[in-house]
Amino acid sequence: QVQLVESGGGLVQAGGSLRLSCTASGRFFRIYTMGWFRQAPAQQRELVATIGTRDSTYYADSVKGRFTISRDNAKNTVYLQMNSLKPEDTAVYYCNALLQNATIYSWGQGTQVTVSS
């Protein structure tokens, strides 16, 4: 079973930056689209960004121009660079692999991002 381990979250002031990392176990990381998701308290989990196997990217409108997703297949790792953070970005951030817009693996523990105003 593939394990997903997210890290890099923390407490930051509005306007600040954080870089999240997600490392996946297993041998097939490079063949899947990878996505970052987030879940704020009492809200549903939402898709934030994806990166395809050929580095095509998608961003939710709420983060476009502020967040950048990237991947390092040699390290089985996907990153999320988050700049100009806003209080509404506060959430637990998760990663997962995607196949035909459905997540593939069990969710990891996520990493908490808290943005203070």
Secondary structure, 3 states (H helix, E strand, C coil): CCCEEEECCEEEECCCCEEEEEEECCCCHHHCEEEEEEECCCCCCEEEEEECCCCCEEECCCCCCCEEEEEEHHHCEEEEEECCCCHHHCEEEEEEEEECCEECCCCCCCEEEEEEC
